[in-house]
Amino acid sequence: MAEIDIDVNRVFFPSTRFTLDEWHHNNQFRYRRSEAQRELSDRLLAEATLACDSAQEIVKVNKEETDHRLLEKLNDIEFRKGELLRIRKDTVLEIDALSVYKERIINVLKSVKRNALAICEKCLIDRECRLGIDLVYDDVETNLLKEREVIQGAENLLDRILKNTCEQIRKLKATLYHIDHDLKNKENNLHIDRRNVTLKETDFNLKVIYKRNVKHRVVMLNEWELQTNSNVIDANKEMNSAKQLRCYIDTIIKQTIDELNNQKNVTNEAFRQRIEQTREAKTKLELQHSEIIKQVTAMSSNITHIKKSIAEKEGYMALAYTRLEHRCQRPGIEHTQDLVEVNLVKEIHELRNVVANLQRMLCEAEASLRHLLKTQIQLEEDINVKTNTLKIDEVECVTLRQSMDYRAY
């Protein structure tokens, strides 16, 4: 079957025909529709103008309100920052003041620990080297023991106060840390809100800032206010505690130094009195020793004299015995008991009595001399004991105690 080629461009379609009424009706419809669109457009233009004006007013009012709130917030932050700076300054001054008091305590403690206890202990040890009867529990030892107790008590008290002071400084520094952290936050907040105040709606980078906005934990206003108030309250509390501690330190240092000086003076006075007593006893012993030496010399001379006298009496005794023996050789009737013989016998008897009496006196004198010499040795020992005691108390202890220096720094 043969194909037939048709030229589409040459085909004619029949045109649509409308009536005159349809034409009028269409014109009226187009007119009314145009009028409606125009009225709608006018109404929308009016509403848009009103909406824009209203939106502009709302935006303006909102921006002014926000600007006002920002300025109020800035003033509030500035005020709280000022309070924090003021309390920070006071806290720093209190830390410095308390640090000075800490140094005072350390210096006082050094003056006590440096040599006071060591000197007291050395005095007690040195006085154990006293000899004989002088190794006595006297007022000096009583006061030295009490002084050691006072020094140890002062050391313990000052150590405890030093620890309390260090702890209070730590608390103040912790408070200062929180204040500084709060100030840093306030400064950052001021920087942000000051920048917010300067921002305008025409700034080109607002959208970038908006896109970078990140949600954080919302902090309530009362919580924000409470934080600063809490820092201020805590700082005031710690500063009041520090001021009370400084007053207490002043009192304790004065009382401690006064007590130490009073006990030192009492102990020194006990040393002075004991040294005076010992020196007085030594002087009396030396005087007695001098008299004993004189007595020993006199007794030694007396013994020599008695021995000489006994020796002399032995010659008389020998003479009398010799004479009597010679007269026994008389012959016969001449051997009479005459007055010569009676006198010789009497002489011998009296010489025996005299020699016996001298021997008795010699024994007594020698015994007395032995006692005198023993007394002399005892006196010399006592004098040496007193000399040793004076050396310990006056030369060693008192000289050593002169370096004891308590100062209320």
Rosetta blueprint (number, residue, H / E / L):
1 M L
2 A L
3 E L
4 I L
5 D L
6 I L
7 D L
8 V H
9 N H
10 R H
11 V L
12 F L
13 F L
14 P L
15 S L
16 T L
17 R L
18 F L
19 T L
20 L H
21 D H
22 E H
23 W H
24 H H
25 H H
26 N H
27 N H
28 Q H
29 F H
30 R H
31 Y H
32 R H
33 R H
34 S H
35 E H
36 A H
37 Q H
38 R H
39 E H
40 L H
41 S H
42 D H
43 R H
44 L H
45 L H
46 A H
47 E H
48 A H
49 T H
50 L H
51 A H
52 C H
53 D H
54 S H
55 A H
56 Q H
57 E H
58 I H
59 V H
60 K H
61 V H
62 N H
63 K H
64 E H
65 E H
66 T H
67 D H
68 H H
69 R H
70 L H
71 L H
72 E H
73 K H
74 L H
75 N H
76 D H
77 I H
78 E H
79 F H
80 R H
81 K H
82 G H
83 E H
84 L H
85 L H
86 R H
87 I H
88 R H
89 K H
90 D H
91 T H
92 V H
93 L H
94 E H
95 I H
96 D H
97 A H
98 L H
99 S H
100 V H
101 Y H
102 K H
103 E H
104 R H
105 I H
106 I H
107 N H
108 V H
109 L H
110 K H
111 S H
112 V H
113 K H
114 R H
115 N H
116 A H
117 L H
118 A H
119 I H
120 C H
121 E H
122 K H
123 C H
124 L H
125 I H
126 D H
127 R H
128 E L
129 C L
130 R L
131 L L
132 G H
133 I H
134 D H
135 L L
136 V L
137 Y L
138 D L
139 D H
140 V H
141 E H
142 T H
143 N H
144 L H
145 L H
146 K H
147 E H
148 R H
149 E H
150 V H
151 I H
152 Q H
153 G H
154 A H
155 E H
156 N H
157 L H
158 L H
159 D H
160 R H
161 I H
162 L H
163 K H
164 N H
165 T H
166 C H
167 E H
168 Q H
169 I H
170 R H
171 K H
172 L H
173 K H
174 A H
175 T H
176 L H
177 Y H
178 H H
179 I H
180 D H
181 H H
182 D H
183 L H
184 K H
185 N H
186 K H
187 E H
188 N H
189 N H
190 L H
191 H H
192 I H
193 D H
194 R H
195 R H
196 N H
197 V H
198 T H
199 L L
200 K L
201 E L
202 T L
203 D L
204 F L
205 N L
206 L H
207 K H
208 V H
209 I H
210 Y H
211 K H
212 R L
213 N L
214 V L
215 K L
216 H L
217 R L
218 V L
219 V L
220 M L
221 L H
222 N H
223 E H
224 W H
225 E H
226 L H
227 Q H
228 T H
229 N H
230 S H
231 N H
232 V H
233 I H
234 D H
235 A H
236 N H
237 K H
238 E H
239 M H
240 N H
241 S H
242 A H
243 K H
244 Q H
245 L H
246 R H
247 C H
248 Y H
249 I H
250 D H
251 T H
252 I H
253 I H
254 K H
255 Q H
256 T H
257 I H
258 D H
259 E H
260 L H
261 N H
262 N H
263 Q H
264 K H
265 N H
266 V H
267 T H
268 N H
269 E H
270 A H
271 F H
272 R H
273 Q H
274 R H
275 I H
276 E H
277 Q H
278 T H
279 R H
280 E H
281 A H
282 K H
283 T H
284 K H
285 L H
286 E H
287 L H
288 Q H
289 H H
290 S H
291 E H
292 I H
293 I H
294 K H
295 Q H
296 V H
297 T H
298 A H
299 M H
300 S H
301 S H
302 N H
303 I H
304 T H
305 H H
306 I H
307 K H
308 K H
309 S H
310 I H
311 A H
312 E H
313 K H
314 E H
315 G H
316 Y H
317 M H
318 A H
319 L H
320 A H
321 Y H
322 T H
323 R H
324 L H
325 E H
326 H H
327 R H
328 C L
329 Q L
330 R L
331 P L
332 G H
333 I H
334 E H
335 H L
336 T L
337 Q L
338 D L
339 L H
340 V H
341 E H
342 V H
343 N H
344 L H
345 V H
346 K H
347 E H
348 I H
349 H H
350 E H
351 L H
352 R H
353 N H
354 V H
355 V H
356 A H
357 N H
358 L H
359 Q H
360 R H
361 M H
362 L H
363 C H
364 E H
365 A H
366 E H
367 A H
368 S H
369 L H
370 R H
371 H H
372 L H
373 L H
374 K H
375 T H
376 Q H
377 I H
378 Q H
379 L H
380 E H
381 E H
382 D H
383 I H
384 N H
385 V H
386 K H
387 T H
388 N H
389 T H
390 L H
391 K H
392 I H
393 D H
394 E H
395 V H
396 E H
397 C H
398 V H
399 T H
400 L H
401 R H
402 Q L
403 S L
404 M L
405 D L
406 Y L
407 R L
408 A L
409 Y L
